Amino acid sequence: MRTISAIRIATTLAVMLLGAASAVGAQAAPAADAAVEIDQFAFIPQRITVKAGTTVTWINEDDVPHTVASSSKLFKSKALDTGDKFSFTFTTPGTYAYFCSVHPHMTGAVVVEAASGADAAQ
């Protein structure tokens, strides 16, 4: 009888631990990535809203070089030729203005919201 009880207890504990591990795994899922296209001397979309932990990638689809430079000097890409990409991961909520340092009239913003629910574990 003691052996059967020990097996039941061990089985119950194993199931509980697997359930807890699954719940933790669900919370640790990474934030979705986002993309901004650079084309015809514009950032498309010009303003993007993401959750904290999201990586934003800018892709130059224009036929001239551009950069992506944070107004607060948080990030800056090299000159991006056609097809080149630049990525930055936003971890802190806030609004991040940026521009092209080659063409300063090109501006954009990334609005970062606090992670919630499953994203909050990051």
C-alpha positions, 0 to 999 in steps of 0.5 A, a space after each residue: 500500500 505504501 508503494 502505491 501511495 508513493 507512486 500516486 504522490 510522485 505522479 501527482 507532483 510530476 503533473 503539477 510540475 509539468 503544469 507549472 512549467 507549461 504556465 511559465 513557458 507561456 509567460 516567457 513567450 517573446 514579444 512579436 517583432 515589428 517592421 518599418 519600411 523605408 520607401 520614397 523618402 518616408 518611414 512606413 508606418 510613420 508611427 508604430 505602437 509595440 509592447 515592451 520587449 519588441 524588436 523593430 526592424 527598419 528595411 530600406 526599400 528605397 533606391 538611396 541610402 537612409 539611416 535610422 537615428 533616435 532623437 535621444 541618441 538611444 540608437 543609430 544605424 549605419 547608412 542602409 543601402 537598398 535591402 539593408 536592415 537595422 533592428 533595435 529592441 525596445 524594453 522600456 515604455 515611452 515614445 521614441 522619436 527618430 529620423 534619417 540623418 541623411 534626410 532629416 525631414 524623414 521622421 517617425 516614432 515608436 510608441 512602446 507600451 508596457 508589456 502585459 499578461 504573457 509578455 510581462 515575464 520578460 
